[in-house]
Amino acid sequence: MPCLVLLDLKLPKVSGVEVLRWIRSQPALVSLRVIVFSSSRQWQNVTGALQAHIDAYVAKPMNFNEWVAMVGALKARWLEDR
């Protein structure tokens, strides 16, 4: 089983919030950590994801160096203790 899911809100066939709700409805996945990524900084997207019980919401960085820093921070915060 995975220990962490990185989920984009904008998926081609179903919304990330719908995927998140499905994950949270599965008893075997109740402790799965989910971090939502989005290019959106609109409050309704953040609140919809928070209501679906995410562990973190991360706005997608705009440039490569910011991506590298963000991945390092995510690794340190969510994966190093596992």
C-alpha positions as CSV (number, residue, x, y, z in Angstrom):
1,M,0.0,0.0,0.0
2,P,1.2,3.5,-0.7
3,C,1.9,5.8,2.2
4,L,1.3,9.0,0.4
5,V,-0.8,10.2,-2.6
6,L,-0.1,13.4,-4.5
7,L,-3.4,14.3,-6.1
8,D,-4.1,17.0,-8.7
9,L,-7.5,18.6,-8.5
10,K,-7.8,18.9,-12.3
11,L,-7.9,15.4,-13.8
12,P,-9.1,14.6,-17.3
13,K,-12.2,12.5,-16.5
14,V,-13.1,13.0,-12.9
15,S,-12.2,15.8,-10.4
16,G,-9.5,15.3,-7.9
17,V,-12.1,16.0,-5.1
18,E,-14.2,13.1,-6.3
19,V,-11.1,10.9,-6.2
20,L,-10.3,12.1,-2.8
21,R,-13.8,11.4,-1.6
22,W,-13.5,7.9,-3.0
23,I,-10.2,7.3,-1.2
24,R,-11.7,8.5,2.1
25,S,-14.6,6.2,1.7
26,Q,-12.4,3.1,1.5
27,P,-11.8,1.5,4.9
28,A,-8.4,0.1,3.8
29,L,-7.2,3.7,2.9
30,V,-8.4,5.5,5.9
31,S,-4.9,6.3,7.1
32,L,-3.5,7.2,3.6
33,R,-2.0,10.6,3.5
34,V,-3.2,12.8,0.6
35,I,-1.6,16.0,-0.5
36,V,-3.6,18.0,-3.1
37,F,-1.8,19.9,-5.8
38,S,-3.4,22.6,-7.8
39,S,-2.5,25.5,-9.9
40,S,-5.6,27.2,-8.5
41,R,-5.3,29.5,-5.5
42,Q,-9.1,30.0,-5.5
43,W,-10.6,29.6,-2.0
44,Q,-13.5,27.4,-3.2
45,N,-11.0,24.8,-4.5
46,V,-9.0,24.9,-1.2
47,T,-12.2,24.6,1.0
48,G,-13.6,21.7,-1.2
49,A,-10.4,19.8,-0.8
50,L,-10.2,20.5,3.0
51,Q,-13.8,19.4,3.4
52,A,-12.8,16.1,1.9
53,H,-10.1,15.6,4.6
54,I,-6.8,16.2,2.9
55,D,-3.5,16.3,4.8
56,A,-2.1,19.3,2.9
57,Y,-2.9,21.6,0.0
58,V,0.0,22.8,-2.2
59,A,-0.2,25.4,-4.9
60,K,1.9,24.3,-7.9
61,P,5.1,26.2,-8.2
62,M,5.6,28.4,-11.2
63,N,9.2,27.5,-12.0
64,F,11.6,24.6,-11.9
65,N,13.6,25.8,-8.9
66,E,10.4,26.2,-6.9
67,W,9.3,22.7,-7.9
68,V,12.7,21.3,-6.6
69,A,12.3,23.1,-3.3
70,M,8.7,22.0,-2.9
71,V,9.6,18.3,-3.6
72,G,12.4,18.5,-1.0
73,A,10.1,20.0,1.6
74,L,7.4,17.4,0.9
75,K,9.9,14.6,1.2
76,A,11.2,16.0,4.5
77,R,7.8,16.6,5.9
78,W,5.9,13.5,4.8
79,L,8.3,10.7,3.9
80,E,11.4,10.9,6.0
81,D,9.8,9.5,9.1
82,R,8.4,6.4,7.4
